Amino acid sequence: MMNVDSHLELQPVCAPPEPAEGNLFVSAYPPFSCWTPQCVSDIDRVLQTATADRHDVPLGMYVHVPFCLQRCQFCYYRSFAEPTPETVDSYVDALINEIRIYGESAALAGRKLAFVYFGGGTPSSLSVCQLQRLFQEIQAVFPWTDAQEITFECSPKTVTCDRLATLHRAGVTRISMGVQQMNDDVLRQSGRIHLVHDIQRAYTEIRQQGFDVVNVDLMVGLVGETERSFRDSIRQVISMGPDSITFYQLEIPTNTPLFRAIHDGEIASLASWDVKRARLGEAFGLLESEGYTLRSAYAAVRDSLRHPFLYQDMQYHGADLLGTGLASFSYLSGIHYQNVASLREYHTSLAAARLPYNRGYVLNQDERAVREFILQLKLGKVEAGYFLSKFGMHVAERFCDPLKRFSDQGWLSVDADSVTVTRQGLLRVDRMLPAFYLSEHRGQSYW
């Protein structure tokens, strides 16, 4: 069990004000705003170079399906609501073409996948025929028979028995369902197309298929949420008994319908960060009392050995990730890069047999070490020996000033072997992380 203190202190720690809007969640380092088109030639070079030493590095694949039945109020991912069948078919064709081109590259030929993640959008909005074709074509290039984890995201409204059977036959091991909350009024106000009875039906059908791990995503601080509605949601989810529960504290990025609704005066107020952290802290306590264990700043699992999340764990420890599909992100041989966000540009590039990436960032060895350190903090504990062995870095010395500051605030503790994030730190971990950035990356905008 993660070594965290169980006491939730509701008084805010003295610190600079937190922005009410924008992105705080850290998913990559350096920040996306540092990524530029200038390094596209470096990506080309890496892909054209066969490197035997990378075969020992785990390789994962992310597959982006940018289609939904309806765009949620808080969503900032690249997605399109209610696409035509022809639009989806055309996208699947392009996606398969992209994966084939990667399979022919010197850097990836012969490498096996350790994990796969289908995200969106709503991957489960694809028809059975589209899913079967996509799975077949991917495995013809990158077989996943030896993959340790294959995750597939779904929304309750799109869960059907025939889709689930297709996923199970294809070898999907982990289903992640976007629930958000178990309250119809909150769901409606957040633009979710499903209601509680849809969640209950979908969850029952997922369980009947016998997937290894079932994860449920919840959000904290949604429009219309109250302390009571959130607490009731947690209790209902606990009674369902998912293997894993993942939490996201609501953010208000500028490219979301929620941001526009607030500025148009349609929404008067939302929960503050202090309120969101207090509610999340209470949820963590309830889950632990029911036998769950915290495995990160965002998730609790019934059994940390049987219910891992390798897509996250391996990336945070330096694995390569091949991001495919519109606007997806990759990390390969120390280079971060992103595909184009325009559907037209995506199709045009692949029609010309060109991979559709358009910006990136080449990390040096020091930046790679910082990247892994800040990402592993999100897991709640960083092993000093790992960084000394891999990077020759003494983390307690390298990050002495921010570690002391956050230790004094009670957000983490440091000893000779590790850095351990406390409960207070877990609730605000993404706020802490920029303090560990290299000086040239501090103050950069997220995007």
N, C-alpha and C positions, 0 to 999 in steps of 0.2 A: 504493500500500500504506500502511496506517495506520502512522504513525510511533511504534512502540512498541519498548521495549528487549526483547531476546530472553532475557535472563537471568532465571530464576525463583529468587528468594530464598526459601528454605523457612523461615527463621527469622521468627516473627511480629513485626510492627511493634508497638511499645508503643502501646496504645490501650485504651479502656474495654472491659470484657468484652462479648462478643456473646451475645445471648439464644439459648439452644438451641431455643426454641420460639417460634412466632408468625411473622408476615410481615415480611420485610425487603425484598422486591422492591418497587420503587417504580414504579407504573404511572400514577399521577395526582398532581397537586398543585393545591390543598392536599389533605392526607390525607382519606380518606373519612369519618373521624370528625367532620370539620368540616362535612360536608354536612347540611343540615337541610330539613324540610318547608316552612319559612317562605318559601323562594324559589320555590315552585311557581307562584305568580302571575307571577313574573318570566319563567319559562319560557313560560307561556301568552302573555305579552305579546310575547316575541321571536318565537314561532311565528306570531303573528297580524300581524306587521309585515313588510311587503315592504321589503327593503333591497337596492338595486341593487349597492351596493359589495361585498356578500358573494358575488356571482357570480364575482368574481375570486379568491375563496378556494377551494381544492380542497375538494370534499365527498366523504366516504367513507361507506360503510354497513357496519355490523357486524350479522350475522344470527346469533342465538343459537339453537342446537338443543339443548335440555337433556336429551337421552336417551342412554343408554349400554347396552351389553350387560351390563356389570358395573362397579360403582364401584371405582376404584382406591384403594389404601390412602392415597396422598398427595394425593388430589384435594380441592381446596377450592372448586371451581366449583359453581354451582347446576346439579345434574343428577339424573336419576332412572334407576335401572337397570330393565331389562326392562319397559318400558311396554307397555300393550295397544295394538293397532292403532287402536282407537277414541280412545285418549288422544292418540296422535300425530296422527291426522287432525284432531281437535278443536284441537290446538295449532297446526297448520299453518293452519287456518282463521283462528284468532285473530291469528296472525303476519301473514297477508295483510291482514287488516282493519286492523291497526296501520299497516302500510306505506301502505295506501290513505288513511287519515286524514292521515298526514304529507304525502302527495302533494297533498292539498287545502289545506294550510296556505300562507299568504301568503309565509312565509319560504323555503319549499322549492319551491314551484311553479316549474317550468321549469329548475331547477338540474340539472346533469348530474353523474353519479358519476365521480370520478377513480379510485376503488378500491373494492373490495368484499371482505369477509372473512366466510366462513362458519365459525363456531367452535362449541364446545360444552363439555361433552357430546361427542357423536359425530355430526356432520352426516351422515356416510356411513352411519349406521344407518337413514336414511330410505329408503323403497322408491323404485324408479325412477319410479313414478307420482307419488309425493309430491314427488320432486325436480323432475320435469317441471312439475307444477302450480305449485310454489313459484317456480321460475325464470320461468315464463310470467307469473305474476301480478306479480312484482317488476318485470319489465321493462315491463309495461304501464303502470306508474307512474313508475319510474325506469329508463329504458333504459340499459344499460351497454355499448352498442356502442363508445363512445368511451373506456371505462374503460381505464386503463393497466395495471391489475393486478386479477385476480380470484383470490383464494386460497380453497381449500377444504381443511379439515382432514379427515383420515380415520384410522381405526385398521386395522391389518392384517387382522383377522378380517372386517371389513365391506367390504373391497375385493373387488369383482367386476367382470368385464369389462363387463357391461351398465351398471352404475353408472358406471364410468369413461367409457364411451362417451357416456353422458348428460351427464356433466360437460364432456367435451371439446366436444360439439356446442353446449353452452350458452355456450361461450367462456371456461371456466375456464382461467387461464394458469399458476397456481401450485398445486401439490399439497403439502401439509404432512402428513407421516405421523408419528404418535406411536410411536416405536420404543422409547425409554427405554434399553434395553441389549440387547446380543446375547448373553445368557446365560440359559438356561432357568430355572435355579435362582433367579437374582435376579428374573426376571420373575414367577415364581410367588409368591415371598415379597412382592412389591410389589402383588399383587392384579391383575396384568395378565392378561387372558384369552388373549392371544396368546403363541406361542412363536417361536423363531428361524425355524423352517421357514415359519411364517405370514408373517413379515416378508419373507423371501426370495421367496416366491411373490408377495406383494402388490407388492413393489418391481419385480419383473420385469414384471408386468401394467401397472403405472403407466407404466413406461418405454416399453412397446410402444404406448401411446396417443399419445406424443409431446408431452406438456405442456412448456411453455417452461421452467419451473423446477420441480425436485423438491427439497423440503426434508425433512430427517430431524431429528426432535426426539430429543435424548438427555438423560438426567438423571445428575447426579453425586451420589453419596452414598446410593444406594438401600439398602434392607435386604438384607443378604447380600453386598453388593458388597465386593470386595477390590481391592487395587492391580492384581493380575494380571487379574481378570475385567474391570475397567474398561479396562485397556490393550488387552486382547484385543478388547473391543467396539469400541474406536476403530479398531483395525486392520481389523476386519471391515467396518465402515462405510466406511472409506476405500477398501477394495477394491471396494465397490459403486459408488462414484463419484457420489454425489449432488451436485447443483449447490450446495446449501447445507446446512450442519449447524448446528443451534441447540442450545445447552446451557442447562440450568437446574440450579442447585445446589439440592439438596433442602431445602425448608423444612417446618416442622411446625406449620401453623396449627391452632388449637384446634378447628376444625370438621371435622377429617379423621378417618377411621378409624385412621390411623397414630397420631395424638395419643392416641386412646383406647387403642390397643393398648399403647403405651408406658406409660401410666398404670395399665393393668391388669396390668402386669408380663409381657406376652407378648413384648416385645422388650427385650433387655438393653441394647444400645448401638448407636449409629450413628456414622458418621464425623464428626469435628469439623469446624468451619469451616476450620481450617488444613489438614486433610487434603483436604477438598473443593477448596480453592483450589489445593493442590499438584497434585492430579490433573487439574484443569481446565487449569492452566498447562502441564502435560506434554502434554495433548491439543492445546492451541493450537500448541505446538512441533512436534508430529508433523504436524499439518495444514499448517503453513507449509512444512515440509520436503517435503510432497507437492504443493506448488504452490497451496495455498489462501491466501486473504488474509482477515485479520480485518476485519469490517465493523462490529463493535460489541463490547460487553462479553460478548455471548452467542453470536455467530454468525460462522462462516467461510464464504466462498464461493469457488467456482472462478474466477469472473470478476465483479469488482465492477460492471462496466458492463452485462453481460448478465444478471446475477442479483441484481437489487435486491430490496428489501423495502419497497415504497412505503407499505404500510399503517402501518409503523412510521415511516419517514422523514418522510412528510407530516404525520402527527400531531405529531411532535416539532418541526415547524416551523410549527405553528399552524393546520393544516387543521381543518375542521369534520368531526365524526364523528357520524353518526346511528346510535345503538345501538338495535336492534330485538330483541324477544324478552324472555323472562323474565330479570329482574335485570341486564339489559345497561346499559352506561354510554354516555353521549353527551357531546359537547362541541360546543356550537353558539353562535356569536357571543359567546364568552367566558363561557359558562355551562356548568359541569359538572352533569350530572344522571343519576339512575339510576331504572330501572324497578323495580316491586315484585318481591319475591322469592317471593311466594306464588302458586302456580299458580292457585288459586281467585280471588285478587284480580286477577290478570292477566286471566283470562277475564271476570270480572264487569265490570271497567272497559271492556274493549273491546266487550262485549255492549251496554253503554250508550253506545257511540260516544265514550268518553273515552280519551285516551292514558294509559297506565298508570304514568307516572313519579310518584315519591312523595318524593324528596329531591334536593337539589342545592346548588350554591354559585356565586354570581355573583362572578367575578374582576374586580378593578380592573386598570388598565393595568400597575401595578407587579407585581401577582401574575401577570399573563400573561407578563411578561418573566422572572420567576423560574421559572415553570413551564417555559418553553421552554429556559431555561439548564440546569436540572437534567436535563431529558429528553435534551437534546443531548449532555450529558456522557456519557450511556450509549452514544453512537455513537463515543466516543473522542476527538472533537475539536470545539471550539467556536470559530467564527470571530468575532473581536471586531467586525469591520466589519458583520456581520449585525445585531448587537444595537445598534450605534451608529446604523445606518440605520433600523431598524424601531422601536426604543424610545428612542433617544437615550441609551442606557446605555453607560458605559465599564465593561466587565465587570471589568477588572483593579482598578479603583478600588472598584467597588461590592462586590465579593467579596474584598477585599484580605486580610482576616484568615484565612478558611478556605483561600484559595488559597495563602497563604504557609505555613500549617500543613501542608497536604497536599504542597506542593512540598518542604518540609523532610523529610517522611517518604518522599519518592520516589514518591508516588502520581500526580503530575502535574507538568507544566512549563508555565511561562507566558512568553510573549514579547509583543511589541507587536501581533502579528496574531492570536494564538490562544491557547487553553488546550488542551493536549494531555495526555490521560490515558496514563500509562505502563502497562506490563504489570502491575505490582503494583496499580495503581489499577483497571485493568479487572477484575481478579479480585475486587475488593471494592467496586465502584462504588456499589452500592445502600447500602452502609454509609456512604459519603461524603456522599451527597446531602442528608440532613437538615441537615447543617451549613450549607447554602445557603438553607434555609427562612427566611422571615420569622420574627421572634422569637415572634409569637403562634401560630405553627404548630409550633414545636419541642416535642418531648415529647408531642405528640398521638398517640393510639393509631392504628394503621393503619386499622382499620375503624371 
